[in-house]
Amino acid sequence: MADKHEQAEQMRDDVPSTVARSDDKAVRTFAKTLDSAEDSYGSGERARRTAFASLKHTHEKVGDHWEPKDEPGPSDEQAAKSTPESRDGKPTAQGVDANAKKDHLVEVAKKVGVEHPTTLKKAELIKEIEKANARETRKAR
């Protein structure tokens, strides 16, 4: 049987590019959750949202890839809700760990090139990291 690294390498072609550029655990988490969600919901948007929701519990988006979080758990208020139906269509933080402490968000903001992150409020930091992540993802495609 292939080891976990070999499994992740085989899965990289079948996951979104931001996940493929991430560590092996991110690739396996997304791919296995997507497979399971497709068994439950069929292929499509709901299955992909489920896979991303699972990934957001263990990883956060930093630039054009996903990095492991220091503490597992929901990344934002929407992710903390138990079912897609209870999430009521409100936007998520797009992979930013909005539940992290401000100090952590300042460090992430520095990594992705946000100017003067220490002067921003937490909500502003989250929005600026979201924008920077989107820019980096567009560049990497």
Sequence and secondary structure as in RCSB ss.txt:
>XXXX:A:sequence
MADKHEQAEQMRDDVPSTVARSDDKAVRTFAKTLDSAEDSYGSGERARRTAFASLKHTHEKVGDHWEPKDEPGPS
DEQAAKSTPESRDGKPTAQGVDANAKKDHLVEVAKKVGVEHPTTLKKAELIKEIEKANARETRKAR
>XXXX:A:secstr
   HHHHHHHHGGGS HHHHTS HHHHHHHHHHHHHHHHHH SSHHHHHHHHHHHHHHEEEETTEEEE SS S S
SHHHHSSSGGGGTT    TT  TTS HHHHHHHHHHTT SSGGGS HHHHHHHHHHHHHHHHHHH 
